[in-house]
Amino acid sequence: MGRFLEEEGSWSLSFSGSGFLGLYHVGVTQCLRERAPRLLQGALRFYGSSSGALNAVAIVCGKSADFCCSHLLGLVKHVQQLSLGVFHPAFMPVGHIKQQLEEKLPGNAHVLASQRLGISLTHWPDGRNVIVTDFATRAELIQALICSLYFPFYCGVIPPEFRGERYIDGALSNNIPFEDPNSTITVSPYHGTVDICPQSTSASLHELNAFNASFQVSTKNFYLGFISLFPPKPEIVADYCRQGYLDALRFLERRGLTKEPILWTLVSQEPPVPANRAWDASCDRGEEAGLAVDWAVPNVVVKDVPSFEQLSPELEAALKRACKRDPSIWVRLSQMGPGWALKYLLLLCTLPFEYVYFQSKRVVAWLPEMPADLSWMQGLLRSWTLKVCSRVKAQLRPVREDAPDSRSPPAAPESHWSS
């Protein structure tokens, strides 16, 4: 992969869909911004699906790590405050993210994103993948992002519309979108075979190839898939952002794109021993990237780093600010054991009213889109009905043609006597 990085604009970056683990991409981006800014500044295009598309548009629009951490962890803290988590009627991720995009994206976001951003969408209901790279207006860009984030039934039951068609989560058809696999740096928070991802410690050699991505079949990946939909505490999610930074740093060191072995200083006091090609075939020689030597790069996890602030002060400060809790006494009491117990005891009384209130808000917000959605549902029901009728007719037609005609005389019995 070292050769294509020599020519400006000859590479792209692709960020996979990962739900609430999208903060991993923020850590990767911050590492590239600090340690190898040329990879971001000279990239031809940034691809993404689902939460990866949000990180891609943040890069294109020049958003800082503090901006991304505050908004993503803000949504995680909102889920943590709900008594039923993502099952609470107040949980409306698409509406929350759409509001943030409308408020925070610059007015020329569609100009910045056109031809530099590739958003993966899944056409509904045939499942065909579409990668959108041009955007006529800012509203069209926001709508494409909403479609790429829309996970069926988790976010709702009626897919959103984009350019007259219905689309759902782009990760369901193309989780790591790209045009040329040989010139694209791929990023994923799941253990697998992409360029920047956590290094697996599992002994399992089985891989699952699905949605244009490769996943190692392991309990760790199953756990990551679970918390991508049902987030844990913000502090735990923040650690995955730090891990993204470390994994991106390992990628840079293995390909000779840094001047010093930073990861070695985190796990050992001794300097690394220069290695040749035969020692570790997975490590690229420094000569290919313009360096004199290369080294075997260790796998470093967050718990191995005594002070992450020394590694990236800006990212650590952003994560601490985003994880900071409300200092009010009421919030502190509600987070304690008695406060949680009281909240769940009152849940039987408050939940029916909360359900009616938030469902009413959904209906009011849906009113402007209701005519188009009802028309689409009517057309979809009509097409399904026609398909079922055509299949039934196709199955019954051969039976009628093979049936004997009751008006014709019966055939004479065949004689078994020979003359």
FENURJO-V625973 format. One record per residue. N is the residue number from 1. RES is the residue in three letters. SS is DSSP state (H for helix, E for strand, L for the rest). OMEGA is omega in radians with two decimals (999 if undefined). D_CENTER is the distance of its C-alpha to the mean C-alpha in Angstrom with 1 decimal. Layout:
BEGIN
n=<N | N>
res=<RES | RES>
ss=<SS | SS>
omega=<OMEGA | OMEGA>
d_center=<D_CENTER | D_CENTER>
END
This chain:
BEGIN
n=<1 | 2 | 3 | 4 | 5 | 6 | 7 | 8 | 9 | 10 | 11 | 12 | 13 | 14 | 15 | 16 | 17 | 18 | 19 | 20 | 21 | 22 | 23 | 24 | 25 | 26 | 27 | 28 | 29 | 30 | 31 | 32 | 33 | 34 | 35 | 36 | 37 | 38 | 39 | 40 | 41 | 42 | 43 | 44 | 45 | 46 | 47 | 48 | 49 | 50 | 51 | 52 | 53 | 54 | 55 | 56 | 57 | 58 | 59 | 60 | 61 | 62 | 63 | 64 | 65 | 66 | 67 | 68 | 69 | 70 | 71 | 72 | 73 | 74 | 75 | 76 | 77 | 78 | 79 | 80 | 81 | 82 | 83 | 84 | 85 | 86 | 87 | 88 | 89 | 90 | 91 | 92 | 93 | 94 | 95 | 96 | 97 | 98 | 99 | 100 | 101 | 102 | 103 | 104 | 105 | 106 | 107 | 108 | 109 | 110 | 111 | 112 | 113 | 114 | 115 | 116 | 117 | 118 | 119 | 120 | 121 | 122 | 123 | 124 | 125 | 126 | 127 | 128 | 129 | 130 | 131 | 132 | 133 | 134 | 135 | 136 | 137 | 138 | 139 | 140 | 141 | 142 | 143 | 144 | 145 | 146 | 147 | 148 | 149 | 150 | 151 | 152 | 153 | 154 | 155 | 156 | 157 | 158 | 159 | 160 | 161 | 162 | 163 | 164 | 165 | 166 | 167 | 168 | 169 | 170 | 171 | 172 | 173 | 174 | 175 | 176 | 177 | 178 | 179 | 180 | 181 | 182 | 183 | 184 | 185 | 186 | 187 | 188 | 189 | 190 | 191 | 192 | 193 | 194 | 195 | 196 | 197 | 198 | 199 | 200 | 201 | 202 | 203 | 204 | 205 | 206 | 207 | 208 | 209 | 210 | 211 | 212 | 213 | 214 | 215 | 216 | 217 | 218 | 219 | 220 | 221 | 222 | 223 | 224 | 225 | 226 | 227 | 228 | 229 | 230 | 231 | 232 | 233 | 234 | 235 | 236 | 237 | 238 | 239 | 240 | 241 | 242 | 243 | 244 | 245 | 246 | 247 | 248 | 249 | 250 | 251 | 252 | 253 | 254 | 255 | 256 | 257 | 258 | 259 | 260 | 261 | 262 | 263 | 264 | 265 | 266 | 267 | 268 | 269 | 270 | 271 | 272 | 273 | 274 | 275 | 276 | 277 | 278 | 279 | 280 | 281 | 282 | 283 | 284 | 285 | 286 | 287 | 288 | 289 | 290 | 291 | 292 | 293 | 294 | 295 | 296 | 297 | 298 | 299 | 300 | 301 | 302 | 303 | 304 | 305 | 306 | 307 | 308 | 309 | 310 | 311 | 312 | 313 | 314 | 315 | 316 | 317 | 318 | 319 | 320 | 321 | 322 | 323 | 324 | 325 | 326 | 327 | 328 | 329 | 330 | 331 | 332 | 333 | 334 | 335 | 336 | 337 | 338 | 339 | 340 | 341 | 342 | 343 | 344 | 345 | 346 | 347 | 348 | 349 | 350 | 351 | 352 | 353 | 354 | 355 | 356 | 357 | 358 | 359 | 360 | 361 | 362 | 363 | 364 | 365 | 366 | 367 | 368 | 369 | 370 | 371 | 372 | 373 | 374 | 375 | 376 | 377 | 378 | 379 | 380 | 381 | 382 | 383 | 384 | 385 | 386 | 387 | 388 | 389 | 390 | 391 | 392 | 393 | 394 | 395 | 396 | 397 | 398 | 399 | 400 | 401 | 402 | 403 | 404 | 405 | 406 | 407 | 408 | 409 | 410 | 411 | 412 | 413 | 414 | 415 | 416 | 417 | 418 | 419>
res=<MET | GLY | ARG | PHE | LEU | GLU | GLU | GLU | GLY | SER | TRP | SER | LEU | SER | PHE | SER | GLY | SER | GLY | PHE | LEU | GLY | LEU | TYR | HIS | VAL | GLY | VAL | THR | GLN | CYS | LEU | ARG | GLU | ARG | ALA | PRO | ARG | LEU | LEU | GLN | GLY | ALA | LEU | ARG | PHE | TYR | GLY | SER | SER | SER | GLY | ALA | LEU | ASN | ALA | VAL | ALA | ILE | VAL | CYS | GLY | LYS | SER | ALA | ASP | PHE | CYS | CYS | SER | HIS | LEU | LEU | GLY | LEU | VAL | LYS | HIS | VAL | GLN | GLN | LEU | SER | LEU | GLY | VAL | PHE | HIS | PRO | ALA | PHE | MET | PRO | VAL | GLY | HIS | ILE | LYS | GLN | GLN | LEU | GLU | GLU | LYS | LEU | PRO | GLY | ASN | ALA | HIS | VAL | LEU | ALA | SER | GLN | ARG | LEU | GLY | ILE | SER | LEU | THR | HIS | TRP | PRO | ASP | GLY | ARG | ASN | VAL | ILE | VAL | THR | ASP | PHE | ALA | THR | ARG | ALA | GLU | LEU | ILE | GLN | ALA | LEU | ILE | CYS | SER | LEU | TYR | PHE | PRO | PHE | TYR | CYS | GLY | VAL | ILE | PRO | PRO | GLU | PHE | ARG | GLY | GLU | ARG | TYR | ILE | ASP | GLY | ALA | LEU | SER | ASN | ASN | ILE | PRO | PHE | GLU | ASP | PRO | ASN | SER | THR | ILE | THR | VAL | SER | PRO | TYR | HIS | GLY | THR | VAL | ASP | ILE | CYS | PRO | GLN | SER | THR | SER | ALA | SER | LEU | HIS | GLU | LEU | ASN | ALA | PHE | ASN | ALA | SER | PHE | GLN | VAL | SER | THR | LYS | ASN | PHE | TYR | LEU | GLY | PHE | ILE | SER | LEU | PHE | PRO | PRO | LYS | PRO | GLU | ILE | VAL | ALA | ASP | TYR | CYS | ARG | GLN | GLY | TYR | LEU | ASP | ALA | LEU | ARG | PHE | LEU | GLU | ARG | ARG | GLY | LEU | THR | LYS | GLU | PRO | ILE | LEU | TRP | THR | LEU | VAL | SER | GLN | GLU | PRO | PRO | VAL | PRO | ALA | ASN | ARG | ALA | TRP | ASP | ALA | SER | CYS | ASP | ARG | GLY | GLU | GLU | ALA | GLY | LEU | ALA | VAL | ASP | TRP | ALA | VAL | PRO | ASN | VAL | VAL | VAL | LYS | ASP | VAL | PRO | SER | PHE | GLU | GLN | LEU | SER | PRO | GLU | LEU | GLU | ALA | ALA | LEU | LYS | ARG | ALA | CYS | LYS | ARG | ASP | PRO | SER | ILE | TRP | VAL | ARG | LEU | SER | GLN | MET | GLY | PRO | GLY | TRP | ALA | LEU | LYS | TYR | LEU | LEU | LEU | LEU | CYS | THR | LEU | PRO | PHE | GLU | TYR | VAL | TYR | PHE | GLN | SER | LYS | ARG | VAL | VAL | ALA | TRP | LEU | PRO | GLU | MET | PRO | ALA | ASP | LEU | SER | TRP | MET | GLN | GLY | LEU | LEU | ARG | SER | TRP | THR | LEU | LYS | VAL | CYS | SER | ARG | VAL | LYS | ALA | GLN | LEU | ARG | PRO | VAL | ARG | GLU | ASP | ALA | PRO | ASP | SER | ARG | SER | PRO | PRO | ALA | ALA | PRO | GLU | SER | HIS | TRP | SER | SER>
ss=<L | L | H | H | H | H | L | L | L | L | L | E | E | E | E | L | L | L | H | H | H | H | H | H | H | H | H | H | H | H | H | H | H | H | H | L | H | H | H | H | H | L | L | L | L | E | E | E | E | L | H | H | H | H | H | H | H | H | H | H | L | L | L | L | H | H | H | H | H | H | H | H | H | H | H | H | H | H | H | H | H | L | L | L | H | H | H | L | L | L | L | L | H | H | H | H | H | H | H | H | H | H | H | H | L | L | L | L | H | H | H | H | H | L | L | L | E | E | E | E | E | E | E | L | L | L | L | L | E | E | E | E | L | L | L | L | L | H | H | H | H | H | H | H | H | H | H | H | H | L | L | L | L | L | L | L | L | L | L | E | E | E | L | L | E | E | E | E | E | H | H | H | L | L | L | L | L | L | L | L | H | H | H | E | E | E | E | L | L | L | L | E | L | L | L | E | L | L | L | L | L | L | L | L | L | L | E | E | E | E | L | L | E | E | E | E | L | L | H | H | H | H | H | H | H | H | H | H | H | L | L | L | L | H | H | H | H | H | H | H | H | H | H | H | H | H | H | H | H | H | H | H | H | H | L | L | L | L | L | L | L | H | H | H | H | H | H | L | L | L | L | L | L | L | L | L | L | L | L | L | L | L | L | L | L | H | H | H | H | L | L | L | L | L | L | L | L | L | L | L | L | H | H | H | L | L | L | H | H | H | H | L | H | H | H | H | H | H | H | H | H | H | H | L | L | L | L | L | H | H | H | H | H | H | H | L | H | H | H | H | H | H | H | H | H | L | H | H | H | H | H | H | H | H | H | H | H | H | H | H | H | H | H | H | H | H | H | H | H | H | H | H | H | H | H | H | H | H | H | H | H | H | H | H | H | H | H | H | H | H | H | H | H | H | H | H | H | H | H | H | H | H | L | L | L | L | L | L | L | L | L | L | L | L | L | L | L | L | L>
omega=<-3.06 | -3.02 | -3.04 | 3.12 | -3.10 | -3.07 | -3.12 | 3.12 | -3.13 | -3.13 | 3.08 | 3.07 | -3.13 | -3.11 | -3.07 | 2.99 | -3.05 | 3.08 | -3.12 | 3.04 | 3.11 | 3.10 | 3.04 | 3.13 | 3.12 | 3.08 | 3.10 | -3.11 | -3.14 | 3.09 | 3.11 | -3.13 | -3.10 | -2.99 | -3.12 | -3.08 | 3.14 | 3.14 | 3.10 | -3.07 | -3.08 | -3.12 | 3.11 | -3.07 | 3.07 | 3.13 | 3.09 | 3.02 | 3.11 | -3.12 | 3.06 | 3.09 | 3.09 | 3.11 | 3.13 | -3.14 | 3.07 | 3.10 | -3.09 | -3.10 | 3.06 | 3.13 | -3.08 | 3.08 | 3.12 | 3.11 | -3.09 | -3.12 | -3.10 | -3.10 | -3.13 | 3.12 | 3.03 | 3.08 | 3.10 | 3.13 | 3.09 | 3.10 | -3.13 | -3.14 | -3.14 | -3.07 | 3.14 | 3.11 | -3.11 | 3.12 | 3.13 | -3.13 | 3.12 | -3.13 | 3.14 | -3.02 | -3.10 | 3.11 | 3.13 | -3.10 | 3.12 | 3.11 | 3.12 | 3.13 | -3.14 | -3.12 | -2.94 | -3.13 | 3.12 | -3.10 | 3.14 | -3.09 | -3.13 | 3.09 | 3.12 | -3.04 | -3.08 | 3.13 | 3.06 | -3.10 | 3.07 | -3.08 | -3.14 | 3.11 | 3.08 | -3.12 | -3.13 | 0.19 | -3.03 | 3.08 | -3.13 | -3.13 | 3.12 | 3.06 | -3.09 | -3.10 | 3.11 | -3.04 | -3.07 | -3.10 | 3.08 | 3.12 | 3.12 | 3.07 | 3.14 | -3.13 | 3.08 | 3.09 | 3.13 | 3.12 | -3.14 | -3.14 | -2.93 | 3.08 | -3.03 | 3.11 | 3.06 | -3.14 | -3.11 | -3.08 | 3.14 | -3.12 | 3.10 | -3.05 | 3.06 | -3.13 | 3.06 | 3.12 | -3.14 | -3.11 | 3.07 | -3.05 | -3.14 | 3.14 | -3.12 | 3.09 | -3.13 | -3.02 | 3.10 | -3.05 | 3.03 | 3.07 | -3.14 | -3.10 | -3.10 | -3.13 | -3.13 | 3.04 | -3.06 | -3.07 | 3.11 | 3.09 | -3.13 | 3.09 | -3.12 | -3.06 | 3.11 | -3.03 | -3.13 | 3.13 | 3.09 | 3.10 | -3.05 | 3.02 | -3.13 | 3.12 | -3.11 | 3.11 | -3.10 | 3.12 | 3.09 | 3.10 | -3.11 | 3.07 | 3.13 | 3.12 | 3.14 | 3.14 | 3.04 | 3.13 | -3.11 | 3.12 | 3.13 | 3.12 | 3.06 | 3.11 | 3.11 | 3.08 | 3.13 | -3.08 | 3.04 | 3.10 | -3.13 | -2.94 | 3.00 | -3.13 | -3.13 | 3.14 | 3.11 | 3.10 | 3.13 | 3.11 | 3.09 | 3.03 | 3.09 | 3.11 | 3.07 | 3.09 | -3.11 | 3.14 | 3.09 | 3.10 | 3.08 | 3.09 | -3.12 | -3.12 | 3.14 | 3.14 | 3.05 | -3.10 | 3.03 | -3.05 | -3.10 | -3.13 | -3.07 | -3.07 | 3.13 | -3.12 | 3.14 | -3.07 | -3.09 | 3.09 | -3.11 | 3.11 | -3.13 | 3.10 | 3.10 | -3.06 | 3.04 | -3.06 | -3.06 | -3.08 | -3.11 | -3.08 | -3.11 | -3.12 | 3.12 | 3.11 | -3.13 | -3.12 | -3.10 | -3.13 | 3.07 | 3.12 | -3.04 | -3.06 | 3.01 | -3.10 | 3.05 | -3.03 | -3.14 | 3.04 | -3.08 | 3.06 | -3.01 | -3.10 | 3.10 | -3.09 | -3.10 | -3.13 | -3.13 | -3.14 | 3.09 | -3.14 | 3.12 | -3.12 | -3.10 | -3.13 | -3.14 | 3.11 | 3.12 | -3.14 | 3.13 | 3.10 | -3.11 | -3.13 | -3.08 | -3.09 | 3.05 | -3.06 | -3.09 | -3.09 | -3.10 | 3.13 | 3.12 | 3.13 | -3.12 | 3.14 | 3.12 | -3.12 | 3.12 | 3.13 | 3.09 | 3.14 | 3.12 | -3.14 | -3.13 | 3.07 | 3.13 | -3.06 | -3.14 | -3.14 | -3.04 | -3.03 | 3.12 | -3.14 | 3.10 | 3.14 | 3.14 | -3.09 | -3.07 | 3.04 | 3.08 | 3.09 | 3.11 | -3.12 | 3.13 | 3.11 | -3.10 | -3.05 | 3.14 | -3.12 | -3.04 | -3.13 | -3.13 | -3.14 | 3.13 | 3.10 | 3.12 | 3.13 | 3.10 | 3.11 | 3.11 | 3.11 | 3.12 | -3.13 | 3.09 | 3.13 | 3.11 | 3.11 | 3.14 | -3.14 | -3.14 | 3.12 | 3.11 | 3.12 | 3.14 | 3.13 | -3.12 | -3.06 | 3.11 | 3.14 | -3.13 | -3.14 | -3.12 | -3.10 | 3.13 | 3.13 | -3.08 | -3.10 | -3.13 | -3.13 | -3.14 | -3.13 | -3.14 | -3.13 | -3.10 | -3.11 | 3.12 | 3.13 | 3.08 | -3.10 | 999>
d_center=<24.0 | 26.5 | 28.5 | 26.1 | 25.4 | 29.0 | 28.9 | 27.3 | 24.6 | 24.4 | 20.8 | 17.3 | 14.0 | 10.6 | 7.3 | 4.9 | 1.5 | 3.2 | 5.0 | 8.1 | 7.7 | 6.2 | 10.0 | 10.2 | 9.3 | 12.1 | 14.4 | 14.0 | 14.7 | 17.7 | 19.1 | 19.2 | 20.6 | 23.3 | 24.1 | 23.5 | 23.2 | 24.4 | 21.1 | 19.5 | 22.7 | 23.5 | 20.3 | 20.7 | 17.3 | 13.7 | 11.2 | 7.5 | 5.4 | 4.1 | 3.9 | 4.6 | 7.3 | 8.6 | 9.3 | 10.8 | 12.9 | 14.0 | 15.4 | 17.1 | 18.7 | 19.8 | 18.3 | 19.2 | 17.6 | 19.7 | 18.2 | 14.6 | 15.6 | 17.9 | 15.6 | 12.7 | 15.3 | 17.4 | 15.2 | 15.2 | 19.0 | 19.4 | 18.0 | 20.3 | 23.2 | 23.0 | 25.4 | 23.3 | 19.8 | 17.3 | 20.3 | 22.3 | 23.2 | 22.4 | 18.7 | 17.4 | 13.9 | 13.9 | 17.4 | 16.7 | 14.0 | 16.1 | 19.1 | 17.7 | 16.7 | 20.2 | 21.9 | 20.3 | 19.4 | 22.6 | 24.9 | 24.4 | 20.6 | 20.8 | 23.4 | 21.5 | 18.4 | 20.5 | 20.5 | 18.5 | 15.1 | 13.5 | 11.0 | 10.1 | 11.6 | 13.1 | 16.7 | 18.2 | 20.2 | 20.7 | 17.0 | 17.7 | 15.0 | 15.6 | 14.6 | 16.0 | 17.6 | 20.4 | 20.7 | 24.1 | 23.6 | 21.5 | 21.1 | 19.9 | 17.1 | 16.1 | 16.4 | 14.1 | 11.3 | 12.2 | 12.3 | 8.8 | 7.8 | 10.7 | 10.4 | 14.1 | 16.5 | 14.1 | 14.1 | 17.4 | 19.5 | 20.1 | 17.4 | 17.5 | 19.5 | 19.1 | 22.3 | 24.0 | 21.5 | 19.1 | 15.3 | 12.5 | 8.7 | 8.4 | 6.5 | 9.8 | 11.9 | 10.4 | 7.2 | 8.8 | 11.0 | 14.3 | 18.0 | 19.8 | 18.5 | 21.5 | 20.8 | 17.0 | 15.7 | 12.5 | 10.3 | 8.4 | 9.2 | 10.6 | 14.2 | 14.9 | 16.5 | 14.3 | 16.0 | 14.5 | 13.5 | 15.5 | 18.8 | 19.6 | 22.9 | 23.0 | 25.9 | 24.0 | 24.1 | 22.3 | 19.1 | 17.1 | 16.3 | 14.1 | 11.8 | 12.9 | 11.8 | 14.1 | 13.8 | 16.9 | 18.4 | 19.1 | 19.4 | 17.2 | 14.2 | 15.1 | 15.4 | 12.0 | 10.6 | 13.0 | 12.4 | 8.7 | 10.5 | 13.8 | 13.8 | 16.9 | 19.1 | 17.9 | 19.9 | 17.9 | 14.5 | 16.3 | 17.4 | 13.9 | 14.0 | 17.4 | 16.5 | 14.1 | 17.2 | 19.4 | 17.4 | 17.3 | 21.0 | 21.7 | 20.3 | 22.6 | 25.6 | 25.4 | 25.6 | 28.3 | 26.6 | 28.0 | 31.6 | 31.9 | 30.5 | 28.9 | 27.2 | 30.7 | 32.1 | 29.8 | 30.9 | 34.4 | 37.3 | 38.6 | 37.4 | 35.6 | 38.0 | 37.6 | 36.4 | 37.2 | 35.2 | 36.7 | 35.6 | 31.8 | 30.7 | 27.0 | 28.0 | 28.8 | 32.2 | 32.6 | 35.1 | 32.4 | 30.7 | 34.0 | 34.5 | 37.5 | 36.2 | 33.2 | 32.4 | 30.6 | 27.5 | 27.0 | 23.8 | 23.6 | 21.7 | 21.7 | 24.9 | 26.8 | 26.6 | 29.5 | 28.6 | 25.3 | 26.9 | 29.1 | 26.1 | 24.3 | 26.2 | 24.1 | 20.8 | 22.7 | 24.5 | 21.4 | 19.9 | 23.4 | 23.8 | 20.5 | 21.4 | 25.0 | 26.2 | 28.6 | 32.0 | 33.9 | 36.0 | 34.7 | 31.1 | 32.5 | 34.5 | 31.8 | 29.7 | 32.7 | 33.8 | 36.4 | 34.1 | 31.4 | 34.3 | 35.7 | 32.4 | 32.0 | 35.7 | 35.5 | 32.4 | 34.6 | 36.4 | 33.7 | 30.9 | 32.8 | 33.4 | 29.9 | 28.7 | 31.2 | 30.4 | 26.6 | 27.0 | 29.6 | 27.3 | 24.8 | 27.7 | 29.0 | 25.7 | 25.5 | 29.1 | 28.5 | 26.1 | 28.1 | 30.5 | 27.8 | 25.8 | 29.1 | 30.2 | 27.1 | 27.5 | 31.1 | 30.5 | 28.0 | 30.5 | 33.2 | 31.5 | 30.7 | 34.4 | 35.7 | 33.8 | 35.1 | 38.6 | 38.6 | 37.6 | 40.3 | 42.9 | 42.0 | 42.6 | 45.9 | 47.4 | 48.4 | 50.0 | 52.2 | 53.3 | 54.3 | 56.2 | 60.1 | 62.0 | 64.2 | 66.8 | 67.6 | 70.4 | 69.5 | 69.9 | 73.0 | 72.6 | 72.6 | 75.8 | 75.6 | 79.3 | 80.3 | 83.5>
END
